[in-house]
Each structure stands twice: as structure tokens, then as C-alpha cells.
Amino acid sequence: MRDIKELSLKELEVKLLSWGKPGYHARQVLSWIYGKGAYEFAKMSDLPVTLRDLLTDEFYILGLRLEDLQRSSDGTDKFLFELKDGNLIEAVGIPAARRVTGCISSQAGCKFACSFCASGLKGFKRNLTCGEMLDEVLYLKHNLEKGQLTHIVFMGTGEPLDNYDNLLKAVRVINSPEAFNIGSRKITISTCGIVPGIRRLQGESLQVELSISLHAADDSLRSRIMPINRKYPLSDLIRCCREYSEKTNRQVTFEYILVKGLNSDLASAKKLSGLLSSLRLAKVNLIPANPVNGSTEKMLPPSEQEVSAFKEYLFKTGVNVTLRKERGQDIQAACGQLRLKHEKN
């Protein structure tokens, strides 16, 4: 059986016509799936019974099963899903004052072995399909405890730009009025620094947000904690981000995890400010570290005073800087931690 979410509106229309059914039923099917959260064709009451039977015989809607759900006292929901082949992935719903953000996985496992992230500790399993990424969004939309899903960030398990074609297909569905109708500026793609993927993305004519996992401002340290830097060093990455910003006129956000004794002193802040000085449209998002069991690095957050001093230095040197509010601390909402707890292999 096939995942019906792999079909665009036009492709589904063609399929229905091949069955001798009116093409306009395709919009009704998508409305049931994305708008009403129907997981069974039999419940699509305004479709002919014969069409519902044909759809049931050839397609399925939801390709995952809820394995675990943890709800934080701050309203954050963390979902652990089992896919049809037994692989586990995570998704998180994060409510804020006027938004609810869905954090989505793009791969089962990760091959890039960043030392601050639990996602790759059990290795890489496989890419997610477009339909599996849409499964996460679909489930979050209809099962969050607080609020309506308004934003999507591809910051869950895996490296989004390493699964480029499936990612872009999912982004276009999320953005489409026939599906979730979430504006492209409310969709963020995060990357550890896959330079060819960033270059491809700048040619897509999509106004999505781009987020770079940076975490160090010199090659020696970044290569230690992020092996991808050995292939795409900072000079190449920053040049690519500058080209991206100039071509798209879009701001690039640099995520920077602050780790006590590693990258959180004023000397590191000075290096970071200098590194980004050539970028016209850039923002730094500071994130106090979350300890990761099994990591090769001791990841402890700095003191509040050290975080404040780091942020203040960047601000005074003209860097657009924000400090991410910690969410879901009581349920270990950081990427990969719940999956790692349940992973059998």
C-alpha cells in the first residue's frame, strides 16, 4: 500500500480520473486528511462509498504509531513515534504567547555525530519520506494539548539538508493551501552546515527561514564538536551563508549552544562577533546547554552571569542576538533524548 500524502493535489486528481471518478473529489480527500485529521477513508462521509473503498484498498493515511507522549509543566508536548519498519522518531509541540511551533524530525537517527546532540548516538538508520514528515505535522496539528499549530521547524532528529528532496517536497505540502497552509516564513530549516544543500536551497524561491547550527567560532573547536566542519570549514560556511542572504534577502539565524568551559567566555564571544561581521542579515540565538547522556563532551550550561555577559558583548558589537527560553526541561525535550531512552538497538 502507498502513503496517500506522497501525492500532490494534481497527482491525486489524475489517480481519481484513472478510476473513472471526478477529479474534484481530490480536494475533498485532502480536506479530510489535513483539515479534519481523518485517518481512515471510511470516515470521509461526503465521498461515494465506492471511492472510499478504492482508496482504502490502495492507500493508507497515517504511517506512524504513538509510542510515548510526555507533557511538560510549561505546555511542551514531546511525542515519540514508531514508524512502520520499527524505527523511532521524535516530534515536539512548543507553545508560546502567540504561536505553537512543531519541531519535526527529518531522519531516523543521524550520521553527523555532533557531540552536543543525542540524535546520532545510536547512529543513522534512514531518511524519512515526505509522507512520514507530514505524518508528524498531521499528528501534532490534531493532538497538541495547547493551541493551534502555527510554525514548523525542522530541528528534530536528523540533518534536514541530507534528505533534501524529501524535505523540500514536505515543505511545499506544508506551505500549500490544500494542506496545512502554513506560510513559508513560518517554516524553518536547520542544518549543521551542509554547504551544497544551502546553495540548492537559495535557488528554490522559497521564503523559508534558514538556521545554522554553529556552536563555535573557530575551526579547531567546531571540528571537535561538529565533525561536519572538517568537510565544510567556517570560511566556506560563512561565505555560503553570505551568498544565501544576498541572493534571497533573508536573514540567517546562527544557533549557538553555550557550554561551560568550552565556548561561553568573552574571548569566544569576540571570535563569534568577528566571524559574523561580514553578514548583513544575521541573528545569533544563544542556547544554554542541555546535558546529554553518552556524549563525548561534558555539556553543562554556564552561569546566568556568564550567559548575560556573552549576550551583552555581542549586542554591544552590533550583533542581533536573542536568548532562547528553555522549554520542556522536566521531560528532557532536547532533540533525541526520548528516542535514545526507548531505542532497543
PAVOSE-116788 format. One line per field, with one value per residue (C-alpha): residue number from 0; chain; x negated, y negated, z. Coordinates in nm, 4 decimals. Example, Ala and Ser with C-alpha at 12.3 -4.5 7.8 and 13.67 -1.06 7.14 Angstrom:
% residues 2
resi: [0/1]
chain: [A/A]
x: [-1.2300/-1.3670]
y: [0.4500/0.1060]
z: [0.7800/0.7140]
END
This chain:
% residues 345
resi: [0/1/2/3/4/5/6/7/8/9/10/11/12/13/14/15/16/17/18/19/20/21/22/23/24/25/26/27/28/29/30/31/32/33/34/35/36/37/38/39/40/41/42/43/44/45/46/47/48/49/50/51/52/53/54/55/56/57/58/59/60/61/62/63/64/65/66/67/68/69/70/71/72/73/74/75/76/77/78/79/80/81/82/83/84/85/86/87/88/89/90/91/92/93/94/95/96/97/98/99/100/101/102/103/104/105/106/107/108/109/110/111/112/113/114/115/116/117/118/119/120/121/122/123/124/125/126/127/128/129/130/131/132/133/134/135/136/137/138/139/140/141/142/143/144/145/146/147/148/149/150/151/152/153/154/155/156/157/158/159/160/161/162/163/164/165/166/167/168/169/170/171/172/173/174/175/176/177/178/179/180/181/182/183/184/185/186/187/188/189/190/191/192/193/194/195/196/197/198/199/200/201/202/203/204/205/206/207/208/209/210/211/212/213/214/215/216/217/218/219/220/221/222/223/224/225/226/227/228/229/230/231/232/233/234/235/236/237/238/239/240/241/242/243/244/245/246/247/248/249/250/251/252/253/254/255/256/257/258/259/260/261/262/263/264/265/266/267/268/269/270/271/272/273/274/275/276/277/278/279/280/281/282/283/284/285/286/287/288/289/290/291/292/293/294/295/296/297/298/299/300/301/302/303/304/305/306/307/308/309/310/311/312/313/314/315/316/317/318/319/320/321/322/323/324/325/326/327/328/329/330/331/332/333/334/335/336/337/338/339/340/341/342/343/344]
chain: [A/A/A/A/A/A/A/A/A/A/A/A/A/A/A/A/A/A/A/A/A/A/A/A/A/A/A/A/A/A/A/A/A/A/A/A/A/A/A/A/A/A/A/A/A/A/A/A/A/A/A/A/A/A/A/A/A/A/A/A/A/A/A/A/A/A/A/A/A/A/A/A/A/A/A/A/A/A/A/A/A/A/A/A/A/A/A/A/A/A/A/A/A/A/A/A/A/A/A/A/A/A/A/A/A/A/A/A/A/A/A/A/A/A/A/A/A/A/A/A/A/A/A/A/A/A/A/A/A/A/A/A/A/A/A/A/A/A/A/A/A/A/A/A/A/A/A/A/A/A/A/A/A/A/A/A/A/A/A/A/A/A/A/A/A/A/A/A/A/A/A/A/A/A/A/A/A/A/A/A/A/A/A/A/A/A/A/A/A/A/A/A/A/A/A/A/A/A/A/A/A/A/A/A/A/A/A/A/A/A/A/A/A/A/A/A/A/A/A/A/A/A/A/A/A/A/A/A/A/A/A/A/A/A/A/A/A/A/A/A/A/A/A/A/A/A/A/A/A/A/A/A/A/A/A/A/A/A/A/A/A/A/A/A/A/A/A/A/A/A/A/A/A/A/A/A/A/A/A/A/A/A/A/A/A/A/A/A/A/A/A/A/A/A/A/A/A/A/A/A/A/A/A/A/A/A/A/A/A/A/A/A/A/A/A/A/A/A/A/A/A/A/A/A/A/A/A/A/A/A/A/A/A/A/A/A/A/A/A/A/A/A/A/A/A]
x: [0.0000/-0.1065/-0.1082/0.1508/-0.0347/-0.3099/-0.0660/-0.0129/0.3342/0.2728/0.1360/0.4369/0.6737/0.5054/0.5381/0.9097/0.9680/0.7922/1.0553/1.3331/1.4062/1.4428/1.1158/1.2804/1.3014/0.9229/0.9726/1.2298/0.9874/0.7097/0.9502/1.0447/0.6813/0.5174/0.8114/1.0166/0.7477/0.9222/0.7002/0.9497/1.1048/1.4235/1.4977/1.4967/1.8740/1.9215/1.7331/1.9060/1.8713/1.7114/1.4380/1.3764/1.3319/1.0878/0.8815/0.8787/0.7558/0.4636/0.3592/0.3061/0.3107/0.1058/-0.2175/-0.3245/-0.2116/-0.2413/-0.4950/-0.5238/-0.3981/-0.5424/-0.3843/-0.5844/-0.4571/-0.5294/-0.2945/-0.5576/-0.4437/-0.7040/-0.5913/-0.7838/-0.6592/-0.7246/-0.7328/-0.6067/-0.9551/-1.0060/-1.2322/-1.1671/-1.1454/-1.0517/-0.8412/-0.7773/-0.4990/-0.6164/-0.3522/-0.4393/-0.2385/-0.1001/-0.2317/-0.2652/-0.5744/-0.6067/-0.9636/-0.9897/-1.2401/-1.3736/-1.5699/-1.5675/-1.8983/-2.1755/-2.5145/-2.6809/-2.7704/-2.7588/-2.8766/-2.6016/-2.3144/-2.1589/-2.0145/-2.3197/-2.4373/-2.2751/-2.3877/-2.1981/-1.9073/-1.7499/-1.5895/-1.2260/-0.9912/-0.7936/-0.4830/-0.6492/-0.7473/-0.3901/-0.2713/-0.4491/-0.2904/0.0507/0.0351/-0.0839/0.1838/0.4633/0.3154/0.1422/0.2733/0.2454/0.3174/0.3201/0.0027/-0.1300/-0.5031/-0.7218/-1.0927/-1.2924/-1.5157/-1.4288/-1.6235/-1.8456/-2.0027/-1.7304/-1.9583/-2.0972/-1.7437/-1.6963/-1.4420/-1.2004/-1.2408/-1.1548/-0.8566/-0.7277/-0.7905/-0.5867/-0.2950/-0.3090/-0.3001/-0.0234/0.3325/0.4712/0.2851/0.1592/0.1393/-0.1466/-0.3304/-0.6842/-0.8210/-0.6835/-0.8852/-1.2471/-1.5063/-1.8018/-2.1362/-2.4706/-2.6316/-2.5785/-2.7118/-2.5818/-2.2345/-2.2321/-2.3284/-2.0462/-1.8012/-1.8802/-1.7578/-1.4197/-1.2302/-1.1014/-1.0954/-1.1690/-1.3887/-1.7409/-1.9047/-2.2705/-2.3920/-2.7187/-2.8232/-3.1859/-3.3626/-3.6962/-3.7673/-3.9602/-3.6784/-3.3978/-3.5649/-3.5958/-3.2302/-3.0881/-3.2802/-3.0989/-3.3281/-3.6206/-3.4414/-3.2859/-3.5047/-3.3855/-3.5294/-3.3242/-3.0138/-3.0112/-3.0790/-2.7870/-2.5577/-2.6539/-2.5687/-2.2388/-2.1443/-2.2397/-2.0500/-1.7345/-1.7382/-1.6607/-1.8153/-2.0243/-1.9977/-2.3012/-2.2257/-2.4965/-2.4844/-2.6680/-2.8763/-3.0569/-3.4337/-3.4106/-3.2704/-3.0976/-3.3721/-3.4217/-3.7092/-3.4619/-3.2087/-3.4730/-3.5537/-3.1838/-3.1263/-3.4220/-3.3159/-2.9729/-3.0857/-3.0617/-2.6962/-2.4371/-2.1356/-2.2226/-2.0972/-2.2522/-2.0274/-2.2030/-2.1035/-2.2296/-2.3494/-2.1421/-2.3447/-2.3417/-2.3989/-2.6604/-2.8136/-3.1914/-3.1824/-3.0768/-2.7884/-2.6988/-2.5367/-2.7281/-2.6109/-2.3417/-2.6072/-2.8288/-2.5360/-2.4372/-2.7926/-2.8239/-2.4947/-2.5790/-2.9146/-2.7501/-2.4829/-2.7391/-2.9367/-2.6282/-2.5205/-2.1462/-2.1247/-1.8480/-1.8493/-1.6281/-1.3941/-1.4452/-1.1385/-1.0422/-1.3294/-1.1246/-1.0627/-1.4084/-1.2647/-1.6061/-1.6464/-1.6937/-1.6746/-1.3375/-1.4210/-1.7552/-1.5773/-1.3489/-1.5913/-1.6439/-1.9323]
y: [0.0000/-0.3577/-0.6646/-0.8986/-1.2003/-1.1374/-1.2563/-1.6208/-1.7529/-1.7208/-1.3667/-1.2612/-1.4148/-1.2118/-0.8970/-0.9505/-1.0182/-0.6903/-0.5176/-0.6970/-0.9241/-1.3044/-1.4856/-1.7343/-1.4626/-1.5027/-1.8332/-1.6700/-1.3903/-1.6340/-1.8455/-1.5406/-1.4467/-1.7818/-1.9898/-1.7444/-1.4956/-1.1895/-0.8809/-0.6456/-0.6828/-0.5152/-0.8249/-1.0621/-1.0799/-1.3124/-1.0781/-0.7961/-0.4600/-0.3087/-0.5744/-0.5255/-0.1521/-0.2125/-0.4492/-0.2028/0.0775/-0.1206/-0.3829/-0.4487/-0.7859/-0.7645/-0.5651/-0.6004/-0.4893/-0.6852/-0.5063/-0.7613/-1.1074/-1.3382/-1.6669/-1.9356/-2.1695/-2.4573/-2.3136/-2.1492/-1.8162/-1.5579/-1.2702/-0.9509/-0.7713/-0.4247/-0.4010/-0.1047/0.0521/0.0155/-0.2901/-0.5613/-0.9363/-1.2358/-1.5463/-1.8290/-2.0850/-2.4094/-2.6681/-3.0355/-3.3548/-3.3820/-3.0714/-2.6958/-2.5537/-2.1962/-2.0610/-1.7882/-1.5079/-1.4502/-1.1264/-0.8241/-0.8705/-1.0970/-1.0400/-1.3696/-1.2903/-1.6387/-1.5946/-1.8103/-1.6158/-1.2826/-1.2211/-1.0482/-0.8460/-0.5298/-0.6021/-0.6685/-0.4451/-0.6027/-0.9088/-0.9808/-1.0004/-1.3137/-1.1339/-1.0410/-1.4024/-1.5053/-1.2343/-1.4214/-1.7529/-1.5931/-1.4244/-1.7389/-1.9533/-1.7375/-1.6198/-1.9128/-1.9976/-2.3740/-2.5915/-2.5541/-2.4677/-2.7879/-2.7311/-2.4398/-2.3938/-2.1062/-2.0764/-1.7271/-1.4072/-1.4068/-1.6560/-1.8044/-1.9016/-1.5471/-1.4413/-1.7321/-1.6092/-1.4599/-1.7672/-2.0142/-1.8074/-1.8117/-2.1871/-2.2586/-2.0492/-2.2190/-2.5541/-2.4637/-2.5929/-2.2445/-2.1022/-2.2838/-2.6323/-2.7390/-3.0388/-2.9782/-3.2432/-3.0338/-2.7291/-2.6958/-2.4562/-2.3891/-2.2489/-2.1615/-2.3282/-2.1267/-2.3884/-2.2277/-2.1971/-2.5642/-2.6593/-2.4451/-2.5993/-2.9557/-2.8703/-2.7337/-3.0656/-2.9791/-3.2394/-2.9835/-3.0624/-2.9156/-2.8227/-2.7180/-2.5071/-2.6936/-2.6490/-2.7522/-3.0386/-2.8726/-2.5661/-2.3744/-2.3705/-2.3373/-2.0381/-1.8774/-1.9105/-1.9057/-1.6728/-1.8200/-2.1229/-1.9172/-1.8906/-2.2384/-2.4678/-2.8001/-3.0078/-2.8083/-2.8047/-3.1791/-3.2617/-3.0386/-3.1995/-3.5456/-3.4419/-3.2932/-3.6118/-3.8371/-3.6313/-3.5698/-3.8893/-3.6613/-3.6658/-3.3674/-3.2562/-3.1038/-2.8699/-2.8778/-2.6376/-2.7866/-2.5230/-2.5972/-2.5928/-2.5344/-2.8290/-3.0655/-3.3100/-3.6612/-3.5500/-3.3151/-3.5982/-3.8157/-3.5412/-3.4953/-3.8655/-3.8833/-3.5744/-3.7189/-4.0763/-4.0329/-3.9254/-4.1973/-3.9872/-3.7594/-3.6746/-3.4705/-3.2558/-3.1638/-2.8341/-2.7260/-2.3647/-2.0612/-1.7681/-1.4683/-1.1214/-0.9362/-1.2481/-1.2660/-1.6236/-1.7346/-1.9617/-2.1835/-2.5276/-2.8376/-3.0523/-3.3113/-3.5814/-3.4273/-3.3910/-3.7528/-3.8783/-3.6803/-3.8168/-4.1714/-4.1610/-4.0514/-4.3187/-4.5949/-4.4903/-4.5180/-4.1537/-4.0852/-3.8383/-3.6566/-3.4078/-3.1038/-3.0381/-2.6859/-2.4690/-2.1154/-2.0733/-1.8419/-1.5977/-1.6127/-1.7791/-1.8265/-1.6528/-1.2762/-1.2183/-1.0409/-0.8294/-0.7315/-0.6185/-0.3846/-0.2710/0.1039/0.1350]
z: [0.0000/-0.0681/0.1550/0.0044/0.1427/-0.1121/-0.3803/-0.4672/-0.5400/-0.9138/-0.8795/-0.6735/-0.9288/-1.2033/-0.9940/-0.9352/-1.3038/-1.3881/-1.1722/-1.3581/-1.0607/-1.0735/-1.0071/-0.7709/-0.5062/-0.4594/-0.2780/-0.0525/0.0347/0.1226/0.3256/0.5308/0.5899/0.6552/0.7711/0.9746/1.0737/0.9322/0.9484/0.7769/0.4320/0.5573/0.7686/0.4703/0.4665/0.1667/-0.0692/-0.2597/-0.0865/-0.3967/-0.3920/-0.0207/-0.0857/-0.3714/-0.1580/0.1319/-0.0934/-0.2380/0.0172/0.3855/0.5628/0.8831/0.8804/1.2413/1.5863/1.9108/2.1316/2.4117/2.4996/2.7628/2.8628/3.0379/3.3051/3.0636/2.7993/2.5779/2.4289/2.3245/2.1023/2.0312/1.7194/1.5842/1.2054/1.0054/0.9998/1.3752/1.3668/1.6249/1.5680/1.7813/1.7345/1.9797/2.0157/2.1783/2.2767/2.3206/2.3663/2.0118/1.8394/1.8631/1.6952/1.5756/1.5839/1.3189/1.2528/0.9007/0.9528/1.1812/1.3565/1.2307/1.0675/1.1663/1.5312/1.6834/2.0413/2.1970/2.0360/2.1363/1.7887/1.6448/1.9446/1.8057/1.4515/1.1305/1.0289/0.7190/0.5626/0.6333/0.3377/0.2646/0.3918/0.7214/0.7870/0.7075/0.9494/1.2287/1.1331/1.0925/1.4312/1.6074/1.4448/1.5822/1.9143/2.0807/2.4256/2.3832/2.0815/1.7057/1.5143/1.3552/1.2863/1.1756/1.2467/1.1002/1.4065/1.5289/1.4738/1.1654/0.9252/0.7010/0.4107/0.3998/0.2998/0.0626/-0.1932/0.0601/0.2824/0.0055/-0.1024/0.2562/0.2900/-0.0231/0.1075/0.4483/0.2690/0.0229/0.0750/0.0023/0.3037/0.6148/0.4601/0.6900/0.5441/0.4205/0.6575/0.9421/0.8307/0.9452/0.8051/1.0325/0.9177/1.0716/0.7707/0.4518/0.2095/-0.1159/0.0400/0.1412/-0.2145/-0.3548/-0.1114/-0.2180/-0.5674/-0.4596/-0.4482/-0.1017/0.1748/0.4446/0.7436/0.7440/1.0731/1.1066/1.3987/1.4589/1.8264/1.7770/1.6005/1.5248/1.3121/1.5766/1.8318/1.5780/1.4126/1.7548/1.8461/1.4910/1.2557/0.9521/0.9911/0.8614/0.5266/0.5215/0.7367/0.8712/0.5858/0.3330/0.5516/0.6240/0.2581/0.1580/0.4182/0.2929/-0.0640/0.0568/0.2403/-0.0507/-0.3079/-0.1030/0.1062/0.4018/0.7463/0.8541/1.2163/1.3848/1.6738/1.9409/2.2358/2.5331/2.7134/3.0365/2.9939/2.6192/2.4225/2.6644/2.7685/2.6346/2.4109/2.2354/2.2102/2.0431/1.7902/1.7146/1.6623/1.4258/1.2335/1.1566/1.0875/0.7103/0.7194/0.6679/0.7674/1.0565/1.4034/1.6837/1.9001/2.2259/2.3893/2.7338/2.7044/2.7984/2.9399/2.7005/2.8435/2.6395/2.4845/2.4399/2.5724/2.9186/2.8279/3.1223/3.0931/3.2034/3.4919/3.4293/3.4741/3.2053/2.9660/3.0283/2.9720/2.6459/2.5162/2.6208/2.4402/2.1152/2.1490/2.2084/1.8995/1.6786/1.6614/1.6556/1.9451/2.1324/2.4209/2.3741/2.6624/2.7915/2.7379/2.8393/3.0860/3.3078/3.0177/2.8518/2.5416/2.3811/2.0480/2.0566/2.4316/2.4457/2.1406/2.2967/2.6114/2.4119/2.1403/2.1543/1.9085]
END
